[in-house]
Amino acid sequence: MKRPKRSLPAAKLRRGRIGDIDDLILLEQHFLAADQLSRRSFRHFVSAPKSTLIVAEANGKVAGCALVLYRQGSERARLYTIAVASEFRRRGLARRLLKAVEKDARRRGCLFMRLEVRADDPGAITLYETSGYYFFARRRRYYAGRIDALRFEKPLGAKAKRLATHNPT
Ligand SMILES: CC(C)(COP(=O)(O)OP(=O)(O)OC[C@H]1O[C@@H](n2cnc3c(N)ncnc32)[C@H](O)[C@@H]1OP(=O)(O)O)[C@@H](O)C(=O)NCCC(=O)NCCS
């Protein structure tokens, strides 16, 4: 029998700010990320013009975040990290965060969103595969010199979809 879905928390999505950094560090410590972000990096990404940090706030605290990086002149945005606190998982927050960063990337004129995910993380892989991302390459032993990274990409509009079918890499 299908498990009934827990109701979506009344989470508000907004841009990250300096005052979120303690919460963001705590959030990161809840899971083993390959490249945990330092306080200094968060401070940089909150205000840097080439990145967008979106935070999901629920009950006055940070329930999740997504960070996307941009490169000058590139039509590809890179989802650097996405995370949701364990008590808020499986309620659609990561999907909302993904949509928010995709919208930001479109607004900045990007045609594609790219990301890497650990090959041993079926939950995150399912999230991406069911959100319009397709696998296009593998990076061997990318995480801690042991775990492969799977590279995914999503075309962010009709023009990008036409390009993607001809040139996936
Ligand atoms: C991966 C992560 C961001 C998902 O966050 P979330 O808010 O729970 O995801 P959502 O509720 O939006 O899930 C959307 C869909 O993704 C898939 N999914 C997410 N987590 C899953 C899991 N643990 N197992 C299987 N499928 C999963 C499901 O298809 C889900 O839809 P459903 O709940 O209707 O079945 C969260 O588990 C997390 O922070 N993990 C640790 C950090 C991490 O691994 N980040 C990814 C780095 S690339």
The ligand as a Gaussian input file, in Angstrom:
#p B3LYP/6-31G(d) Opt

LIG

0 1
 C       18.208000      14.411000      -1.795000
 C       17.393000      15.402000      -0.925000
 C       17.853000      16.816000      -1.261000
 C       15.908000      15.219000      -1.257000
 O       15.160000      16.181000      -0.506000
 P       13.583000      16.022000      -0.245000
 O       13.023000      17.353000       0.130000
 O       13.348000      14.899000       0.667000
 O       13.052000      15.618000      -1.712000
 P       11.548000      15.738000      -2.229000
 O       10.597000      15.514000      -1.109000
 O       11.396000      16.994000      -3.015000
 O       11.512000      14.481000      -3.190000
 C       11.091000      14.559000      -4.528000
 C       11.243000      13.159000      -5.132000
 O       12.617000      12.734000      -5.133000
 C       12.678000      11.330000      -4.867000
 N       13.324000      11.088000      -3.577000
 C       13.779000      12.021000      -2.704000
 N       14.377000      11.412000      -1.652000
 C       14.299000      10.087000      -1.871000
 C       14.743000       8.950000      -1.154000
 N       15.391000       9.044000       0.007000
 N       14.500000       7.718000      -1.686000
 C       13.855000       7.581000      -2.862000
 N       13.397000       8.630000      -3.602000
 C       13.627000       9.866000      -3.115000
 C       11.243000      10.840000      -4.857000
 O       10.883000      10.537000      -6.193000
 C       10.518000      12.082000      -4.383000
 O        9.149000      12.091000      -4.737000
 P        8.068000      11.341000      -3.780000
 O        8.349000      11.770000      -2.372000
 O        6.761000      11.838000      -4.314000
 O        8.297000       9.873000      -3.983000
 C       17.580000      15.096000       0.593000
 O       17.366000      13.723000       0.831000
 C       18.956000      15.459000       1.104000
 O       19.175000      16.581000       1.540000
 N       19.896000      14.530000       1.077000
 C       21.239000      14.799000       1.563000
 C       21.985000      15.732000       0.632000
 C       22.087000      15.189000      -0.758000
 O       22.310000      13.994000      -0.970000
 N       21.956000      16.081000      -1.737000
 C       22.056000      15.729000      -3.123000
 C       23.435000      16.073000      -3.547000
 S       23.613000      15.928000      -5.293000

